Amino acid sequence: MRYTLLSFPSAAVAIGLLAGSPASAQVVTNATQAQSGTYDVEPGHTQVGFSVLHFGFTNYLGVFSNVSGTLNLDTQHPASSKLSVTIPVDTVQTTSTKLNEELKGDQWFDTTKFPNATFESTSVRINGRNDAIVTGNLTLHGVTKPETLQVHFIGAGVNALDKKYTTGFEATGTIKRSDFGVKMYVPYVSDDVQLRIAGAFEKQG
């Protein structure tokens, strides 16, 4: 997989410029200082990563991209916040082109029949200054189940490149793929799927 957004020389120049930029100093790392409002997912910097234990040998990684959705963020009353995201399952990528195509097939995700996964939050509970437990309904492979994510606020501020107010979070969780009817090679490839999500959101209006 290639996640590089800039060549290394260009990235080095950009980082050097941003280090002295006033905008780079305006990022807040206390969640209560972020701006409340309606945000859209910024797909270029949002990734839904997953890992499974492969035959007991390795924790094998993959990622979904091109995520879309909205976040209604209320930093003063976090329990009122709402998240709704859609994940195009056929964006799945691993280090194997052959496996990428396999995963899209009817023995795995069956992306022709079930092109999207969705997550709709149902509750937000604060668990520390910058942490929350977000519960919601995950729909995958045509099955909907309640799942829980541990969410950590990373930062918010004006993006120095596009000048858009942006906020970012990291979320982790574990789901059982067999709960969603994706049972191929269980238990040799683990039923438990570890999720690690990088979520970037741009404020609207």
C-alpha positions as CSV (number, residue, x, y, z in Angstrom):
1,M,0.0,0.0,0.0
2,R,1.1,3.5,-0.7
3,Y,0.0,6.2,1.7
4,T,2.6,8.8,0.8
5,L,0.9,12.1,-0.1
6,L,4.0,14.1,-0.8
7,S,7.5,13.1,-2.0
8,F,10.0,13.1,0.8
9,P,11.8,16.3,-0.5
10,S,8.6,18.1,-0.8
11,A,7.4,17.0,2.6
12,A,10.6,18.2,4.2
13,V,10.1,21.6,2.6
14,A,6.5,21.8,3.7
15,I,7.2,20.8,7.2
16,G,10.0,23.4,7.4
17,L,7.6,26.1,6.2
18,L,4.8,25.1,8.5
19,A,7.1,25.0,11.6
20,G,7.4,28.7,11.4
21,S,3.8,29.4,10.3
22,P,1.5,31.2,12.8
23,A,-1.3,28.8,11.7
24,S,0.6,25.8,12.9
25,A,0.7,27.3,16.4
26,Q,-3.1,27.6,16.6
27,V,-3.9,23.9,16.9
28,V,-5.6,23.2,20.2
29,T,-5.2,19.9,22.0
30,N,-7.9,20.3,24.6
31,A,-11.2,19.0,23.2
32,T,-13.3,21.6,25.0
33,Q,-11.5,24.4,23.0
34,A,-12.4,22.9,19.6
35,Q,-15.2,24.7,17.7
36,S,-18.6,23.1,17.9
37,G,-20.5,22.8,14.6
38,T,-21.2,20.6,11.6
39,Y,-18.2,18.9,10.1
40,D,-17.8,16.7,7.0
41,V,-15.3,13.9,6.8
42,E,-12.1,14.9,5.0
43,P,-11.5,11.8,3.0
44,G,-7.9,12.4,2.0
45,H,-6.7,12.1,5.6
46,T,-9.3,9.7,7.0
47,Q,-8.4,6.0,7.1
48,V,-10.1,3.0,8.6
49,G,-7.4,0.5,9.4
50,F,-7.9,-3.1,10.5
51,S,-5.8,-6.0,11.5
52,V,-6.3,-9.7,12.0
53,L,-4.1,-12.5,13.4
54,H,-3.0,-14.5,10.3
55,F,-2.6,-18.2,11.1
56,G,-1.0,-17.3,14.4
57,F,2.0,-15.8,12.7
58,T,1.4,-12.1,12.0
59,N,-1.0,-9.3,12.7
60,Y,-2.0,-8.6,9.1
61,L,-3.0,-5.1,8.2
62,G,-5.4,-3.5,5.7
63,V,-7.2,-0.2,5.2
64,F,-10.3,1.3,3.8
65,S,-10.4,4.8,2.3
66,N,-12.7,7.4,0.6
67,V,-14.8,7.6,3.7
68,S,-17.6,10.1,3.8
69,G,-20.0,11.4,6.4
70,T,-20.8,14.1,9.0
71,L,-19.9,14.9,12.5
72,N,-22.2,17.2,14.6
73,L,-19.8,18.2,17.3
74,D,-20.9,19.9,20.5
75,T,-17.8,20.3,22.6
76,Q,-19.7,21.9,25.6
77,H,-22.3,19.1,25.6
78,P,-20.4,16.1,24.1
79,A,-23.3,13.7,24.7
80,S,-25.3,15.6,22.1
81,S,-22.6,15.0,19.4
82,K,-23.5,12.7,16.5
83,L,-21.4,10.8,14.0
84,S,-22.5,9.2,10.7
85,V,-20.0,7.7,8.3
86,T,-20.1,5.6,5.1
87,I,-17.1,3.4,4.1
88,P,-16.9,2.1,0.5
89,V,-15.8,-1.5,1.2
90,D,-14.3,-2.0,-2.3
91,T,-11.6,0.5,-1.4
92,V,-10.0,-2.3,0.8
93,Q,-6.2,-2.4,0.4
94,T,-3.6,-4.8,1.7
95,T,0.0,-5.5,0.6
96,S,-1.4,-8.2,-1.8
97,T,-3.2,-7.2,-5.0
98,K,-4.6,-10.8,-5.2
99,L,-5.9,-10.6,-1.7
100,N,-7.5,-7.2,-2.3
101,E,-9.6,-8.8,-5.1
102,E,-10.4,-11.8,-2.9
103,L,-11.7,-9.7,-0.1
104,K,-14.1,-8.0,-2.5
105,G,-15.5,-11.4,-3.5
106,D,-18.6,-13.2,-2.3
107,Q,-16.7,-15.3,0.2
108,W,-15.6,-12.2,2.1
109,F,-17.1,-8.7,1.9
110,D,-19.2,-9.4,-1.3
111,T,-18.9,-5.7,-2.3
112,T,-21.1,-6.1,-5.4
113,K,-24.0,-6.9,-3.1
114,F,-22.9,-4.9,-0.1
115,P,-20.9,-1.9,-1.4
116,N,-20.9,0.1,1.8
117,A,-20.4,-0.2,5.5
118,T,-21.9,2.5,7.7
119,F,-21.6,3.6,11.3
120,E,-24.3,5.7,13.1
121,S,-23.6,6.8,16.6
122,T,-26.2,6.3,19.3
123,S,-24.4,7.6,22.4
124,V,-21.3,9.5,23.4
125,R,-19.9,9.2,26.9
126,I,-16.9,11.3,28.0
127,N,-14.1,9.2,29.5
128,G,-11.4,11.8,30.3
129,R,-10.5,15.2,29.1
130,N,-9.8,14.2,25.5
131,D,-11.4,10.7,25.4
132,A,-14.9,9.4,24.8
133,I,-16.7,6.1,24.4
134,V,-18.8,6.2,21.3
135,T,-21.5,3.5,20.8
136,G,-23.3,3.1,17.5
137,N,-24.8,0.8,14.9
138,L,-22.3,-0.7,12.5
139,T,-23.7,-2.1,9.3
140,L,-21.4,-4.4,7.4
141,H,-22.1,-7.2,4.9
142,G,-25.8,-6.5,5.3
143,V,-25.8,-7.0,9.0
144,T,-26.3,-4.3,11.7
145,K,-24.8,-4.7,15.2
146,P,-24.1,-2.3,18.0
147,E,-20.4,-1.7,18.4
148,T,-18.3,0.5,20.7
149,L,-15.2,2.7,19.8
150,Q,-12.7,4.3,22.1
151,V,-12.2,7.8,20.7
152,H,-9.3,10.1,21.4
153,F,-9.3,13.8,20.4
154,I,-6.0,14.8,18.8
155,G,-6.3,18.4,17.8
156,A,-8.2,21.1,16.0
157,G,-7.4,24.3,14.2
158,V,-7.0,26.0,10.8
159,N,-5.2,23.8,8.3
160,A,-2.2,25.8,7.2
161,L,-2.5,24.4,3.6
162,D,-6.2,24.8,2.7
163,K,-7.2,27.3,5.5
164,K,-10.1,25.1,6.5
165,Y,-10.9,24.6,10.2
166,T,-10.2,20.9,10.9
167,T,-10.5,18.6,13.8
168,G,-9.0,15.2,14.2
169,F,-9.6,12.1,16.2
170,E,-8.2,8.6,16.6
171,A,-10.6,5.7,17.3
172,T,-9.9,2.1,18.3
173,G,-12.1,-0.9,18.8
174,T,-12.6,-4.7,18.2
175,I,-15.3,-6.4,16.3
176,K,-16.0,-10.1,15.5
177,R,-16.3,-10.5,11.8
178,S,-18.4,-13.7,12.1
179,D,-21.1,-11.5,13.7
180,F,-21.5,-9.9,10.3
181,G,-21.4,-13.2,8.4
182,V,-17.8,-12.9,7.2
183,K,-16.5,-16.3,8.4
184,M,-14.0,-17.3,5.8
185,Y,-11.0,-19.1,7.4
186,V,-12.1,-18.6,11.0
187,P,-10.3,-19.5,13.3
188,Y,-7.1,-19.7,11.2
189,V,-7.5,-16.0,10.4
190,S,-8.8,-14.5,13.6
191,D,-12.5,-13.8,14.1
192,D,-11.5,-10.7,16.2
193,V,-10.7,-7.7,14.0
194,Q,-8.8,-4.8,15.5
195,L,-9.8,-1.4,14.2
196,R,-7.7,1.7,14.3
197,I,-9.2,4.8,12.7
198,A,-7.8,8.2,11.8
199,G,-10.6,10.6,11.4
200,A,-10.2,14.1,9.9
201,F,-13.2,16.5,9.7
202,E,-13.6,19.9,8.1
203,K,-16.0,22.4,9.5
204,Q,-18.9,23.5,7.3
205,G,-20.5,27.0,7.0
